[in-house]
Amino acid sequence: MVLDDAQTKIILRHANRLLSARPWPTTICPSEIARALSREELETLGASAWRDSMDSVREVVWEKRGAGEVEVMQKGEVVDVESLEHVRGPIRVRNVKGVHSEEV
């Protein structure tokens, strides 16, 4: 699903808030972002429940990774693949050391 700017900003606002509350190297789970979405925000994302927004959340997190803002991790190791399509299973996210997210 391709997200528009408003949809992306909704997810970024929650992602940045959660990430900024955790000191490096503490991680968050993308589901924490999805669970933070209000009913109205879920509707804007075209989701009826938080689980329906997970693909969009993972997509935005992956974009933050591409921008060098966060690291995506699995089993305690930084994921080193080119495409989100190659990532299977649960992931965790943390800020890159020394990088602080700003509210959107």
C-alpha positions in Angstrom: 0.0 0.0 0.0 1.3 3.4 -0.9 0.7 5.9 1.9 -0.1 9.6 1.3 1.6 12.3 3.3 -1.1 12.5 5.9 -1.0 8.8 6.5 2.8 8.8 6.8 2.8 11.7 9.2 0.4 9.9 11.5 2.7 6.9 11.8 5.8 9.0 12.0 4.4 11.1 14.9 3.8 7.9 17.0 7.1 6.3 15.9 9.1 9.4 16.7 7.4 9.8 20.1 8.0 6.2 21.1 11.6 6.2 19.9 12.5 9.5 21.6 11.2 8.1 24.9 13.7 5.2 24.8 17.5 5.8 25.2 19.8 4.0 22.8 20.1 1.0 22.5 16.5 0.3 23.7 14.2 -0.8 20.9 10.5 -0.6 20.2 8.2 -3.1 18.4 6.3 -1.8 15.4 3.2 -3.1 17.1 3.7 -0.5 19.8 3.3 2.2 17.1 0.2 0.4 15.6 -1.4 0.1 19.1 -0.9 3.8 19.7 -3.1 4.7 16.8 -6.5 6.2 17.6 -9.7 4.9 16.0 -9.7 8.1 13.8 -6.1 7.5 12.8 -6.8 3.9 11.9 -9.6 5.0 9.7 -7.3 7.5 8.0 -5.0 4.6 7.3 -7.8 2.4 6.0 -7.5 0.0 8.9 -10.3 -1.3 11.1 -7.9 -2.5 13.9 -4.3 -2.0 14.8 -3.2 -5.3 13.3 -4.5 -4.0 9.9 -2.0 -1.2 10.0 1.1 -3.3 10.6 2.2 -3.4 7.0 2.0 0.4 6.8 3.9 0.8 10.0 6.6 -1.6 8.9 6.9 0.3 5.6 7.3 3.7 7.3 9.9 2.2 9.7 11.8 0.8 6.7 11.8 4.3 5.1 13.2 5.7 8.4 15.9 3.0 8.1 16.7 4.1 4.6 17.0 7.7 5.7 19.6 6.6 8.3 17.4 7.5 11.3 16.7 4.0 12.8 18.1 0.5 12.8 15.8 -2.4 12.2 16.8 -5.5 14.2 15.9 -9.2 14.4 17.2 -11.5 17.2 19.4 -8.7 18.6 21.2 -8.1 15.3 20.8 -5.2 12.8 19.0 -6.4 9.7 21.3 -6.1 6.6 19.1 -6.6 3.6 18.1 -4.3 0.8 14.3 -4.8 0.8 11.6 -5.1 3.5 10.3 -8.0 1.4 13.3 -10.0 2.5 12.5 -9.5 6.2 10.4 -12.3 7.7 9.2 -12.5 11.3 9.2 -10.0 14.1 11.4 -6.9 14.1 12.5 -4.4 16.6 13.5 -0.7 15.9 15.9 1.6 17.6 17.3 5.0 16.9 20.7 5.1 15.3 23.2 5.9 18.0 23.5 9.7 18.4 20.4 10.4 16.2 17.3 11.9 17.9 13.9 11.8 16.2 11.9 15.0 16.0 8.2 15.3 16.2 6.4 15.5 12.9 
